[in-house]
């Protein structure tokens, strides 16, 4: 692969040809991700946790609609998206699909667009949970829009990361290694000085009680939630750019977009710190 592809390759994979096919294919890919057994298991666990903590009040109820999606729906959707992204290779059909109108890059675009499916589903879930908890006056402190938006953004990011890993390293066990590294990073950040907690991708803003109590309210950890959401959104864009880079005929535009998104991630990451 080169930074600048031959003109014939660029013409064959031009946006005018790729995007209509990708958008059409994205619908079926989104459905594959959403109904994948692993994604459904994550959704079920997410619902069970929200229901279980709803009556606790305090930190647990707050975290149920803000952070719970990251660990359950986010991690499970990551694996589901990765398996969907590597489906053709695992079945040995990838070479047979190359001559079709939706070529490798169009299929990557479709997979990236398809990740909006589980993210929107999670957004609907946490919005419904938030509305029910608010109407029943179950919050000691009501989460802001930015707190609630964090969950769907991490589901989107998890799915995009799964696609990216599937495009670059579609081999057994790689997705698990990447997720173990992600979990280890988040554990390290969450146990570091509290002003750096927001640099993780799984951030619980509500403080724990003196003895890890979760049924009261003990304030927020420091940091800007809005800038943290911008940080997560930039990471989502970086994962999408990383996936597209693998199949793009001309890499320079994708590299440029990735560089801008990396700069945005660094800026938002700095701005979110207290």
C-alpha positions in Angstrom: 0.0 0.0 0.0 1.2 3.5 -0.8 0.2 6.9 0.3 -0.9 7.8 -3.2 -2.6 5.1 -5.3 -2.6 4.8 -9.1 -5.3 6.9 -10.8 -7.1 3.7 -12.0 -7.4 2.4 -8.5 -8.6 5.7 -7.1 -11.3 5.9 -9.9 -12.4 2.3 -9.2 -12.7 3.1 -5.5 -14.0 6.7 -5.8 -16.4 8.1 -3.2 -19.1 8.3 -5.8 -18.9 4.6 -6.3 -18.1 3.5 -2.7 -20.5 5.6 -0.5 -23.9 4.5 -2.0 -22.9 0.8 -1.8 -21.5 1.4 1.7 -24.6 3.1 3.0 -26.8 0.3 1.7 -24.6 -2.4 3.1 -24.3 -0.5 6.5 -27.9 -1.3 7.3 -27.4 -5.0 7.2 -24.1 -4.8 9.0 -25.6 -2.8 11.8 -28.3 -5.5 12.1 -25.6 -8.2 12.3 -23.8 -6.4 15.1 -26.9 -5.6 17.1 -28.4 -9.1 16.9 -25.0 -10.9 17.4 -25.3 -13.2 20.5 -22.4 -11.4 22.2 -24.0 -8.0 21.7 -27.3 -9.3 22.9 -25.7 -10.7 26.0 -24.1 -7.3 26.7 -27.4 -5.6 26.2 -29.2 -8.0 28.6 -26.5 -7.5 31.3 -26.8 -3.7 30.8 -30.5 -3.8 31.3 -30.2 -6.1 34.3 -27.7 -3.8 36.0 -29.8 -0.7 35.3 -32.9 -2.4 36.8 -30.9 -3.7 39.8 -29.4 -0.3 40.8 -32.5 1.7 40.1 -33.8 1.5 43.6 -30.4 2.0 45.3 -30.3 5.7 44.9 -27.1 7.7 45.2 -24.0 6.7 43.4 -25.3 3.3 42.1 -28.4 4.8 40.4 -26.3 7.7 38.9 -23.7 5.3 37.5 -26.3 2.9 36.2 -27.3 5.4 33.4 -23.9 6.9 32.9 -21.1 4.4 33.3 -22.8 1.0 33.2 -23.0 0.9 29.4 -19.3 1.2 29.0 -18.4 -2.1 30.8 -21.3 -4.2 29.6 -22.7 -3.0 26.3 -19.4 -1.4 25.3 -17.1 -4.3 25.8 -19.5 -6.9 24.5 -20.3 -4.8 21.4 -16.5 -4.5 20.8 -16.3 -8.3 20.4 -19.5 -8.5 18.4 -18.3 -5.8 15.9 -14.9 -7.5 15.6 -16.4 -10.8 14.8 -18.7 -9.2 12.2 -15.7 -7.4 10.7 -13.7 -10.6 10.4 -16.6 -12.8 9.3 -15.6 -12.9 5.6 -12.0 -13.8 6.4 -12.9 -16.5 8.8 -15.3 -18.1 6.3 -12.7 -17.8 3.5 -15.0 -15.6 1.4 -13.0 -12.3 1.4 -11.4 -12.9 -1.9 -14.7 -13.9 -3.5 -16.2 -10.6 -2.4 -13.5 -8.3 -3.8 -14.9 -8.1 -7.4 -18.4 -7.0 -6.1 -19.5 -3.4 -6.3 -19.0 -3.1 -2.5 -15.2 -3.6 -2.5 -13.0 -3.9 0.6 -13.0 -0.2 1.3 -16.7 0.2 0.8 -17.2 -2.7 3.2 -15.0 -1.0 5.8 -17.0 2.3 5.4 -20.1 0.2 5.8 -18.8 -1.4 9.0 -17.9 2.0 10.5 -21.3 3.4 9.7 -22.9 0.2 11.1 -21.4 0.9 14.5 -24.0 3.7 14.9 -26.6 1.0 15.3 -25.5 -0.4 18.7 -24.7 3.2 19.8 -28.2 4.5 19.0 -29.7 1.4 20.7 -27.7 2.1 23.8 -28.7 5.8 23.7 -32.4 4.8 23.6 -31.8 2.4 26.6 -30.1 5.0 28.8 -32.5 7.7 27.8 -35.5 5.5 28.8 -33.8 4.6 32.0 -33.0 8.2 32.8 -36.6 9.2 32.1 -38.0 6.5 34.3 -35.6 7.2 37.2 -36.3 11.0 36.9 -40.1 10.6 36.9 -39.9 8.4 39.9 -37.5 10.8 41.7 -34.9 8.0 42.1 -31.9 10.2 41.7 -30.2 11.9 44.6 -28.3 13.9 42.1 -29.6 14.0 38.5 -27.0 13.3 35.8 -26.5 16.0 33.1 -26.8 15.4 29.4 -23.0 15.0 29.2 -23.0 12.3 31.8 -25.7 10.3 30.1 -24.1 10.7 26.6 -20.9 9.1 27.9 -22.3 5.6 27.7 -23.4 5.6 24.1 -20.2 7.2 23.0 -18.2 4.4 24.6 -20.4 1.8 22.9 -19.7 3.6 19.6 -16.0 3.7 20.4 -15.9 0.0 21.4 -17.6 -1.0 18.1 -15.3 1.1 16.0 -12.2 -0.3 17.8 -13.5 -3.8 17.1 -13.8 -3.0 13.4 -10.3 -1.4 13.4 -8.7 -4.4 15.1 -10.6 -6.7 12.7 -9.2 -4.9 9.7 -5.6 -4.8 10.8 -5.2 -8.0 12.8 -8.0 -10.5 11.9 -6.4 -13.3 13.8 -7.8 -15.4 16.7 -7.0 -14.0 20.1 -5.9 -10.5 18.9 -9.2 -8.8 19.9 -8.9 -10.3 23.4 -5.4 -9.1 23.8 -6.4 -5.6 22.8 -9.3 -5.6 25.2 -7.1 -6.9 28.1 -4.8 -4.0 27.4 -7.7 -1.5 27.4 -9.0 -2.8 30.7 -5.5 -2.7 32.2 -5.1 0.9 31.0 -8.4 1.9 32.5 -7.6 0.2 35.8 -4.3 2.0 36.0 -5.8 5.3 35.3 -8.7 4.9 37.7 -6.2 4.1 40.5 -3.9 7.0 39.7 -4.2 10.5 41.1 -7.9 11.5 40.8 -7.2 14.5 38.5 -6.1 12.0 35.8 -9.1 9.7 36.1 -10.9 11.3 33.1 -8.1 10.1 30.8 -9.7 6.7 30.8 -12.4 5.5 28.5 -14.5 4.1 31.4 -14.9 7.0 33.8 -17.2 6.9 36.9 -17.7 10.5 37.8 -19.6 9.8 41.1 -17.3 9.4 44.1 -17.3 6.2 46.2 -18.2 6.5 49.8 -15.6 6.1 52.6 -15.9 2.3 52.6 -16.7 1.9 48.9 -20.3 2.7 49.8 -22.6 3.3 46.8 -26.0 4.0 48.2 -25.3 7.6 49.2 -23.9 10.7 47.4 -20.3 11.8 47.9 -19.8 14.3 45.2 -18.0 14.2 41.8 -14.5 13.4 40.8 -12.9 16.5 39.2 -12.8 17.2 35.5 -15.0 18.4 32.7 -17.6 15.9 31.5 -18.4 17.8 28.3 -14.7 17.9 27.3 -14.5 14.2 28.3 -17.3 13.4 25.8 -15.3 15.4 23.1 -12.3 13.3 24.0 -14.3 10.1 23.6 -15.7 11.3 20.3 -12.2 12.1 19.0 -11.1 8.6 20.0 -14.1 7.2 18.0 -13.0 9.2 15.0 -9.4 7.9 15.4 -10.6 4.3 15.5 -12.7 4.9 12.3 -9.7 6.5 10.6 -7.5 3.6 11.6 -10.0 1.1 10.1 -10.3 3.0 6.9 -6.6 3.4 6.6 -6.2 -0.4 6.1 -8.3 -0.5 2.9 -8.1 3.0 1.5 -6.7 3.2 -2.1 -5.1 6.6 -1.2 -3.9 6.8 2.4 -2.9 10.4 2.5 -6.4 11.8 3.0 -7.1 9.3 5.8 -3.8 9.9 7.5 -4.5 13.7 7.4 -8.0 13.1 9.0 -6.4 10.8 11.5 -3.8 13.5 12.4 -6.5 16.1 12.9 -8.5 13.7 15.1 -5.4 12.9 17.1 -4.8 16.6 17.7 -8.5 17.0 18.7 -8.2 14.1 21.1 -5.1 15.6 22.7 -6.7 19.0 23.0 -9.9 17.6 24.5 -7.9 15.3 26.8 -6.0 18.3 28.2 -9.1 20.5 28.4 -11.0 17.9 30.5 -8.4 17.9 33.2 -9.2 20.0 36.4 
